[in-house]
Amino acid sequence: MQQSDDSGAPSFNPLVVLELISDTKEEAIAWLLSRIRTPQQAGGAGLLMEQLGPGVSAEHKDNPNLFLVGASWERLLSGAEDVGLFKEYSDGSMRGFTCTNKHNFKDFQGDGDGFLSMAECQYIIKHELETLRAKDETHVPGYSNAKLYPGKSIIRRLLSKGILIQMFPLHHKEELKRLSFSWYKKFKLSLQPLDEIRHYYGEGQALYFGFLEYFTFALVPMALFGVPYYMFDWEDYDKYVAFAVFNVVWCTIILELWKRSSATLAYHWGTLSRKKAFEEPRPGFHGVLGYNPVTDREEPLYPNAKRQLRIYLVSLPFVLLCLYLSLYVMMIYFQMEGWALSVHDQDPSFWTGVLLYIPSIIYAVVIEAMNLVYRYAAEFLTEWENHRLESSYQNHLVLKVLVFNFFNCFASLFYIAFVMQDMVLLSQSLATLLITSQILNQFMEAFLPYWLQRRRNKKMIRKVQKKRTPGDKELPLAEQVRLEADMSTYLGTFDDYLELFLLFGYVSLFSCVYPLAAVLVVLNNVTEVYSDAFKMCHVFKRPFADPAANIGVWQLAFETMSVIAVVTNCALIGMSPQVKAYFPESETQLILWTVAIEHGLLAFKFILTFLIPDVPKHIQIKLARLEFESLEALKKKKMLEGTEFRKSVQ
């Protein structure tokens, strides 16, 4: 077994870390090393791999089975072609990279050193490891229960059986330092370095921060409109019609413009026209062994009818039960609200005035706690449903979580607005829910992870300082790898998008009765940029790049919320005394006019969807030109093959 030296420095540039369980059988380690190092032509991954040295602070309890994975430059370039990486061509267009015409790409100079970003290299290695397949092995050596069959992904089997603890990409100290400085270490009123974020973390992360930035700037007009509205019309809660109209127009336009902005970013990053990789079964997917008719490989098969029964007979009733519990908690909140109001009415004072806000604060805390508990239950249920693909798993999880979070966070506001019709209580509840949820989120997402990570870092640094010489300023590689291995795992952008979705709901649905909502969300988003940036750089392990072309299912979620916002704001306009004054005798006529206007606005919204193309015209032309050139090249290839065939026949 080839090992690194005592300092932990390997003989190649390490990019990815594999951590096996501490008591992994020697024959399993030897077999895995052999399969990963074996050239591609012989059925291996063709990668470089070494065991991490003990380092200067090694202890008996440290896991010895940490392995560093890298690759030769030629292997990375062939891997870039395998994953269908798009790079900028010499004519400025984005094209799929191929090794045969590598010198025609803009940034490819000399042997191509620096052509691929570190995030792209790590993504390539992840892809090559995940597509490393079993040949004639029946099980993992030393583990008879870890069954293998031809074509099965070895890494996914090791993960599902708990032999492989984790696989993560390493941070690059210098690059991370530069990114940290330009991203969050100096407070500045400028755009985020999205290209640098994409270069270091990949397109999925960069698109999230791009959307966060876009959403923040989109809120500025509403915030500017809201401040004078709050100052001059605040005491008269009925004068919210103008702001509601503004809300309707605002939430209709911003999402359509984001799709264009997203497409522009994805094109320049090479993911817009990139073909989606064929999805492998999830590591946790199980079933009876059979043949996949698409790949003609053996893999577990699970009846779709059985999965549907689990969804409709177990998951759906559970979600409905949770919604009922949420409704029950909401009614308790209203009872508390009524009690606080009666106490204040009997003996008005400063303290009874403060008491009026206590039920809303308690309810906001309970909402966050219920969301958290439900999230774990939703993950368990979605895992139990046994979805074959990760995309299917994510879609079902998102649907469950969004339905509950929407109901849990907004049901009380809808009840106050349309059943109680109390605009004073609505504005008070909205303000309290918004402020309390923002404080709790900042604590849970920023301060708590930061504090926990600092404790872990201090322990590691104290251990290292006992053994290192005074002149050493940086952690040795072995200690750096172990420090990163102990960091919290970044679970993706799910929670970040969910938070933005709920904030978008608070602003678009009811901000007409509390005009400062947009101002609070702008302030929250500014702090969110800095806290999320800090977490990414110093609290979590570096995530693998996700070559995303858009924000996925969240685009549909935000668009659904915008449709609900149009209906809600039209209903609020119809309920306002200003509008009711125009229909003093006939309430039916008022309802009909409100519904007609709401239908007209929805029709306008959907027409706007068709009028504003998702992809800007100049990018459409570039994509069409690339498709045309590909077809022409294919024709020429077929003609040449035909000519050569005729010559060989003659």
Secondary structure as GFF3:
##gff-version 3
##sequence-region A 1 650
A	DSSP	beta_strand	16	20	.	.	.	ID=ss1
A	DSSP	alpha_helix	26	37	.	.	.	ID=ss2
A	DSSP	three_ten_helix	40	42	.	.	.	ID=ss3
A	DSSP	beta_strand	48	51	.	.	.	ID=ss4
A	DSSP	beta_strand	66	70	.	.	.	ID=ss5
A	DSSP	alpha_helix	73	82	.	.	.	ID=ss6
A	DSSP	beta_strand	86	88	.	.	.	ID=ss7
A	DSSP	beta_strand	94	96	.	.	.	ID=ss8
A	DSSP	three_ten_helix	102	104	.	.	.	ID=ss9
A	DSSP	alpha_helix	118	130	.	.	.	ID=ss10
A	DSSP	beta_strand	139	140	.	.	.	ID=ss11
A	DSSP	beta_strand	143	147	.	.	.	ID=ss12
A	DSSP	alpha_helix	154	160	.	.	.	ID=ss13
A	DSSP	beta_strand	164	169	.	.	.	ID=ss14
A	DSSP	alpha_helix	173	180	.	.	.	ID=ss15
A	DSSP	pi_helix	181	185	.	.	.	ID=ss16
A	DSSP	alpha_helix	194	201	.	.	.	ID=ss17
A	DSSP	alpha_helix	203	233	.	.	.	ID=ss18
A	DSSP	alpha_helix	241	268	.	.	.	ID=ss19
A	DSSP	beta_strand	288	291	.	.	.	ID=ss20
A	DSSP	beta_strand	298	301	.	.	.	ID=ss21
A	DSSP	alpha_helix	304	310	.	.	.	ID=ss22
A	DSSP	pi_helix	311	315	.	.	.	ID=ss23
A	DSSP	alpha_helix	316	346	.	.	.	ID=ss24
A	DSSP	alpha_helix	350	355	.	.	.	ID=ss25
A	DSSP	alpha_helix	358	384	.	.	.	ID=ss26
A	DSSP	alpha_helix	390	415	.	.	.	ID=ss27
A	DSSP	pi_helix	416	420	.	.	.	ID=ss28
A	DSSP	alpha_helix	423	442	.	.	.	ID=ss29
A	DSSP	pi_helix	443	447	.	.	.	ID=ss30
A	DSSP	alpha_helix	448	467	.	.	.	ID=ss31
A	DSSP	alpha_helix	477	486	.	.	.	ID=ss32
A	DSSP	alpha_helix	494	510	.	.	.	ID=ss33
A	DSSP	alpha_helix	517	534	.	.	.	ID=ss34
A	DSSP	pi_helix	535	539	.	.	.	ID=ss35
A	DSSP	alpha_helix	553	575	.	.	.	ID=ss36
A	DSSP	alpha_helix	577	580	.	.	.	ID=ss37
A	DSSP	alpha_helix	587	611	.	.	.	ID=ss38
A	DSSP	alpha_helix	617	649	.	.	.	ID=ss39
###
